[in-house]
Amino acid sequence: WCEQFCPKKVFGSRGEIINAEACSNCGLCQLLCPEGAILFGEQSKERQGTIQFPACNALRSNAGRPNLLRQVSREVSKFGLGWSIQRSLSEPGPYFISGNGACVRGALDAGCQFYAGYPITPASEIMQDIVKKFGQTSIGIFIQMEDEISSVGAIIGASQTGVKSMTATSGPGFSLMQENIGYAVMTDTPCVIINVQRAGPSTGQATRPAFGDLMQAIWGCHGDSPKIVLAPTNAQECYDLTIKAFNLAEMYLTPVIILTDETIAHLRERIEIPGEIRVFKRVVPIFGDGQELTVTGSTHYSNGLRAASDPKAQQDLLDRLKEKMENIGRHPIIDINCHPENKVVIISCGFTARSVAKAVYNLGLDNKIGTAVIKMLWPFPFKEIENAVPHRAKVIVPEMNQGQLIHLIREVCHDPIPLNQTDGLPIEPKTIQAAVKSCMEKMRQ
């Protein structure tokens, strides 16, 4: 998939070379290859002796055409850029920890070195925990800001200096962040934002769970401003997907939003922390003395210069952002357990997926009930769901809101059945069981 990053369209859909003459030797494919397996030309004394970034000094052969050799190489990782294997800060093994705590450990293991935040229930423990960890390890800087607007602004500024940065909040604070999140999209600034959802609107129920910020996470910013949205279902996934969020943010230069809720945030459960993890570090522009980095939230050319009155620049910019999401969407994060004989398919995300799993177990109808748990909510896995759900199966969509995920499901599934609960409590398995029984009874009539 690393070939998809080629700005010159040198590669085809299967990674084959279809337009070698267009190659500019930028080295992106080599840098982003998770196996470190793409090299330009042949290894030589000249190359081994270079002190500059190797991916930008690749040798050319055959009149400028790249000779890509598929062989294991770790040259890029020697420079601390691209993919590398890092030891986790915690001792490997099992831990009994909350979802909020798992997010903190995942962020630190992914390389987070800056956190700016403002306390808000039920996300405050993330800020409190990361302050302690920064103090114990001396690897990062924490600033408590005056509000959520300045918090997200601070992590954007830190990220533009090359530092991996994160903040966390809940519904009211997330609303305040929207303009700056759009700015991060526009300026290709990687950062991670955790929204520990609670029942709303407004102040709502600060200590009760909900999943009412899905639409806002995807489309909350004005204009066409896509961003990645992840949704863990348990503490282990809070750890794993936080690492994934930093890797995606760094690879694609975009903000990544993690949607949890009050229940996942405070539920303590067993997680497993590995001894080593794979992390990605982007290339950051380096300038000499007296030089400045051009960054603007206005429409701009690829070199960063403002182009607010240029129609082509505006079109090119939005096309590039769209293409970025399309590339990410080729690698969905979704657990599908569907079969052609399924009569009912339940599609869910977040904590509700756990109630779904228990309900299916209690019903004992595994061969008749399929499930799909979506963990990357945007880009949305439209094709994967369309291909997995049997044509005649009834689709049930349980949600802790008045119906947001179901709008996306309707794009690919005919007449899905909503199962909404907005009382500030998690959906219980018995509620889902009753909905499945009712659906199957109607199908028999």
C-alpha positions in Angstrom: 0.0 0.0 0.0 3.0 2.3 0.4 3.0 2.8 -3.4 -0.3 4.7 -3.1 1.6 7.7 -1.6 3.4 8.3 -4.9 2.6 11.9 -6.0 3.5 11.1 -9.6 1.2 8.0 -10.1 4.2 5.8 -10.9 2.6 2.6 -9.6 -0.6 0.8 -10.6 -3.3 -0.6 -8.2 -1.3 -3.7 -7.5 2.0 -2.0 -7.0 3.3 -2.6 -10.5 5.3 0.2 -12.3 3.1 1.8 -15.0 4.6 5.2 -15.4 8.4 5.0 -14.6 9.2 8.2 -16.6 7.2 10.3 -14.1 9.3 9.3 -11.1 11.0 12.3 -9.5 13.0 10.2 -6.9 11.2 11.9 -4.0 11.6 8.6 -2.1 8.1 8.6 -0.4 7.4 5.0 -1.3 10.8 4.0 0.2 10.2 6.0 3.3 6.7 4.7 4.0 7.2 1.0 3.2 6.4 -0.7 6.5 8.9 -3.5 5.6 11.7 -1.1 4.6 11.7 -3.2 1.4 11.8 -0.5 -1.4 15.2 0.6 -2.6 16.2 2.7 -5.6 19.0 1.4 -7.7 21.7 -0.7 -6.2 23.6 -0.5 -2.9 26.9 1.2 -3.6 29.8 2.7 -1.7 28.6 6.1 -2.9 25.3 5.6 -1.3 26.6 4.1 1.9 28.8 7.1 2.4 26.1 9.8 2.1 25.3 11.7 5.2 22.0 13.1 3.8 18.6 11.6 4.0 18.9 8.5 1.8 15.4 8.5 0.4 16.1 11.8 -1.3 19.4 10.7 -2.7 18.4 7.5 -4.3 20.5 6.3 -7.3 19.0 6.3 -10.7 19.4 3.7 -13.4 18.2 3.0 -16.9 18.1 6.6 -18.1 16.4 7.9 -14.9 14.0 5.0 -14.4 13.9 3.5 -10.9 15.0 0.0 -10.4 13.0 -1.0 -7.4 14.5 -3.9 -5.5 12.3 -5.8 -3.1 14.7 -6.6 -0.3 14.8 -6.0 3.4 16.5 -2.7 4.4 16.5 -0.6 7.5 18.4 2.4 6.2 15.5 4.8 6.8 15.0 3.8 10.4 18.7 4.7 11.1 17.7 8.3 10.6 14.8 8.0 13.0 12.3 8.5 10.2 9.6 6.3 8.7 8.8 3.0 10.4 10.8 1.7 13.3 10.5 -0.7 16.2 10.4 1.0 19.6 10.4 -0.5 23.1 7.3 0.3 25.1 7.8 2.5 28.1 6.0 0.1 30.4 7.2 -3.3 31.2 5.6 -5.8 28.8 2.8 -7.9 30.3 -0.7 -7.7 31.6 -2.1 -4.6 33.3 -5.5 -3.9 35.0 -6.3 -0.4 33.7 -9.1 1.9 32.6 -9.8 3.0 29.1 -8.5 6.5 29.9 -5.3 5.0 31.3 -4.8 2.8 28.3 -5.1 5.8 26.0 -2.3 7.5 27.9 0.0 4.4 27.8 -0.7 4.1 24.1 0.1 7.7 23.4 3.4 7.5 25.3 4.5 4.3 23.6 3.6 5.9 20.2 6.0 8.8 21.0 3.7 11.6 22.3 5.9 14.3 23.8 3.4 17.2 24.2 0.0 17.4 25.8 -2.2 20.5 26.2 -5.6 20.2 27.8 -8.4 21.6 30.0 -10.1 19.4 32.7 -13.5 18.1 31.8 -15.5 15.1 32.9 -15.1 12.2 31.9 -11.8 12.9 30.2 -9.9 14.5 33.0 -8.0 11.3 34.0 -6.2 11.3 30.7 -4.7 14.7 31.5 -4.0 13.8 35.1 -2.3 10.5 34.2 -0.2 11.9 31.4 1.1 14.7 33.7 2.3 12.0 36.1 3.9 9.9 33.3 5.7 13.0 31.9 7.0 13.7 35.4 8.2 10.2 35.9 9.9 9.8 32.5 10.9 13.4 31.6 10.0 12.7 28.0 7.3 15.2 27.4 5.8 18.6 28.2 2.3 19.3 29.6 0.5 22.7 29.6 -2.9 23.2 31.2 -4.6 25.8 28.9 -7.4 28.2 29.7 -9.9 26.4 27.5 -10.3 23.7 24.8 -9.8 26.2 22.0 -6.3 27.0 23.1 -5.6 23.4 24.0 -6.1 22.2 20.4 -4.3 25.3 19.1 -1.3 24.4 21.3 -1.0 20.9 20.1 -1.2 22.1 16.5 1.6 24.5 17.1 3.7 21.9 18.8 3.1 19.4 16.0 4.2 21.9 13.4 7.6 21.9 15.1 7.8 18.1 14.6 6.6 17.0 18.1 3.9 14.3 18.4 1.0 15.9 20.3 -2.3 15.1 21.8 -5.3 16.5 23.7 -8.4 15.0 25.2 -11.9 16.4 26.0 -15.6 15.6 26.0 -18.6 16.9 24.1 -18.7 20.6 25.2 -15.0 21.0 24.7 -15.0 19.1 21.4 -17.5 21.6 20.1 -15.1 24.4 20.8 -12.3 22.7 19.0 -13.9 22.5 15.6 -12.4 25.5 13.9 -8.9 24.6 14.9 -9.4 21.0 13.8 -10.4 22.3 10.4 -7.2 24.4 10.4 -5.2 21.2 11.2 -6.8 19.5 8.2 -6.1 22.5 5.9 -2.4 22.7 7.0 -1.7 19.0 7.0 -0.9 19.0 10.7 -0.9 15.7 12.4 -2.3 15.5 15.9 -4.5 13.2 18.0 -7.7 14.3 19.8 -9.6 12.0 22.2 -13.3 12.7 22.7 -14.6 10.8 25.8 -18.3 11.2 24.9 -21.0 11.9 27.5 -24.7 12.5 27.4 -25.7 15.8 25.9 -26.5 18.3 24.5 -24.8 21.2 26.4 -23.7 20.2 29.9 -26.0 17.2 29.8 -25.1 14.3 32.0 -21.3 14.7 32.7 -21.0 11.2 34.2 -23.2 9.3 31.8 -22.2 7.6 28.5 -23.5 8.4 25.0 -22.3 8.2 21.4 -23.8 11.4 20.1 -20.7 13.0 18.7 -20.2 10.7 15.7 -21.6 13.1 13.1 -19.7 16.0 14.7 -16.4 14.1 14.6 -16.7 13.4 10.9 -18.4 16.5 9.6 -18.1 19.0 12.5 -15.8 21.4 10.7 -17.0 23.7 7.9 -16.1 23.0 4.3 -14.9 19.7 3.0 -12.5 18.8 5.9 -12.1 15.1 6.2 -10.3 13.5 9.1 -9.8 10.0 10.5 -12.2 8.8 13.2 -11.5 5.7 15.3 -13.7 4.0 17.9 -12.4 1.5 20.4 -14.7 -1.0 22.1 -12.6 -1.8 25.2 -9.4 -0.8 27.1 -7.1 -3.0 25.0 -8.3 -1.2 21.9 -7.9 2.2 23.6 -4.2 1.3 23.8 -3.9 -0.2 20.4 -5.9 2.4 18.5 -4.2 5.3 20.2 -0.9 4.0 18.8 -2.6 3.5 15.5 -4.0 7.1 15.6 -0.5 8.5 16.0 0.9 6.3 13.2 -2.0 7.4 10.9 -1.6 11.0 11.8 2.1 11.0 11.1 1.8 9.0 7.9 -1.1 11.0 6.4 -0.4 14.4 8.0 -3.9 14.8 9.4 -5.7 15.1 12.7 -7.1 11.8 14.1 -10.1 11.7 16.4 -10.6 8.8 18.9 -14.2 8.4 20.1 -14.6 6.7 23.4 -17.3 7.2 26.0 -17.7 7.4 29.8 -18.2 3.7 30.2 -15.0 2.7 28.3 -13.1 5.5 29.9 -13.7 4.4 33.5 -14.1 0.6 33.1 -11.0 -1.1 34.4 -10.0 -4.3 32.6 -7.1 -6.4 31.6 -4.9 -5.3 28.7 -1.7 -6.7 27.3 1.2 -4.4 26.6 3.9 -5.8 24.2 7.6 -5.3 24.7 8.0 -3.7 21.2 5.7 -1.7 19.0 5.9 -0.4 15.4 5.8 3.4 15.2 6.0 5.9 12.4 7.8 9.3 12.4 7.3 11.8 9.6 9.8 13.9 7.8 9.8 17.4 9.2 11.2 20.3 7.0 14.5 21.6 8.3 15.5 25.2 7.6 18.7 27.1 8.0 19.1 30.1 10.2 16.7 32.9 9.4 14.3 30.8 7.4 10.6 30.5 8.1 8.0 27.8 7.6 5.0 29.1 5.6 1.7 27.9 7.1 -1.7 29.3 6.3 -5.3 28.3 6.8 -6.2 30.0 3.5 -6.2 28.1 0.2 -2.5 27.7 -0.7 -0.2 26.1 -3.3 1.7 23.0 -2.6 4.7 25.1 -1.4 2.5 26.7 1.3 2.1 30.1 -0.3 -1.3 31.7 -0.1 -3.6 31.4 -3.1 -7.0 32.4 -1.9 -8.1 33.8 -5.3 -6.9 30.9 -7.4 -9.8 28.5 -8.4 -7.4 25.8 -9.6 -5.4 25.9 -6.3 -8.7 25.5 -4.4 -9.7 22.5 -6.6 -6.3 20.9 -6.3 -6.2 21.3 -2.6 -9.7 19.7 -2.0 -8.9 16.9 -4.5 -5.7 16.2 -2.6 -7.5 16.0 0.8 -10.2 13.7 -0.8 -7.5 11.5 -2.3 -5.8 11.3 1.1 -9.0 9.9 2.7 -9.5 7.5 -0.2 -6.0 6.0 0.4 -6.7 5.6 4.1 -10.1 4.0 3.3 -8.4 1.2 1.5 -7.3 -0.2 4.9 -10.5 -0.2 7.0 -10.5 -1.3 10.6 -13.6 -3.5 11.0 -14.5 -6.9 12.5 -17.0 -8.7 10.3 -18.6 -12.0 11.2 -21.2 -12.6 8.5 -22.3 -15.6 6.5 -24.7 -15.9 3.5 -27.2 -17.8 5.7 -27.5 -15.0 8.2 -31.1 -13.7 8.7 -30.1 -10.8 10.8 -26.9 -8.7 10.9 -26.2 -6.3 13.8 -23.8 -3.4 12.9 -22.4 -1.4 15.8 -19.4 0.5 17.2 -17.9 1.6 20.5 -19.1 0.1 23.8 -22.4 -1.0 22.3 -20.5 -3.7 20.3 -19.9 -5.5 23.6 -23.6 -5.6 24.4 -24.1 -7.0 20.9 -21.6 -9.8 21.4 -23.2 -10.8 24.7 -26.7 -10.6 23.1 -25.7 -12.9 20.2 -24.1 -15.3 22.7 -27.3 -15.4 24.8 -29.5 -16.0 21.9 -27.4 -19.0 20.7 -28.2 -18.3 17.1 -24.7 -17.8 15.7 -25.6 -19.2 12.3 -28.6 -16.9 11.9 -27.1 -13.7 13.3 -24.1 -11.8 11.8 -22.2 -8.9 13.3 -20.0 -6.1 12.1 -18.0 -3.9 14.5 -16.7 -0.7 12.9 -13.5 0.6 14.5 -12.6 3.1 11.9 -15.7 5.2 11.4 -14.1 7.5 8.8 -13.2 6.8 6.2 -16.3 4.6 6.4 -16.1 1.0 5.2 -19.0 1.2 2.8 -17.7 -1.5 0.4 -16.8 -3.9 3.1 -20.3 -3.7 4.7 -22.0 -3.9 1.4 -20.1 -7.0 0.4 -20.5 -8.7 3.8 -24.2 -8.3 4.6 -26.4 -10.9 2.9 -28.8 -9.3 0.5 -32.0 -10.5 2.2 -30.7 -10.1 5.8 -32.3 -7.5 8.1 -29.9 -5.1 9.5 -30.2 -3.8 13.1 -28.1 -0.7 14.2 -28.0 -0.2 18.0 -26.8 3.2 19.1 -26.5 5.4 22.2 -28.0 8.4 20.3 -31.1 9.2 18.2 -29.6 7.6 15.0 -26.3 8.7 13.5 -24.4 5.6 12.5 -27.6 4.4 10.7 -27.4 7.3 8.2 -24.1 5.9 7.0 -25.4 2.3 7.0 -28.4 3.4 4.8 -25.9 4.1 2.0 -25.3 0.4 1.5 -28.0 -1.5 3.3 -31.7 -1.4 2.5 -34.0 -0.2 5.3 -31.8 -0.8 8.4 -33.7 -1.0 11.7 -32.7 1.6 14.3 -32.4 0.7 17.9 -31.7 4.0 19.8 -31.3 4.6 23.5 -30.6 8.1 24.9 -31.2 7.8 28.6 -27.5 8.1 29.6 -27.1 4.4 30.2 -25.4 1.7 28.0 -27.6 -0.4 25.9 -28.1 -3.7 27.6 -27.8 -7.1 25.9 -31.4 -7.9 26.7 -32.6 -4.8 24.8 -30.7 -6.1 21.7 -32.0 -9.6 22.2 -35.6 -8.4 22.2 -35.0 -6.4 19.0 -33.6 -9.5 17.3 -36.4 -11.7 18.4 -39.0 -9.1 17.2 -37.2 -8.8 13.9 -37.1 -12.6 13.3 -40.7 -13.0 14.3 -41.8 -10.4 11.7 -39.7 -12.2 9.1 -41.6 -15.5 9.7 -45.0 -13.8 9.2 
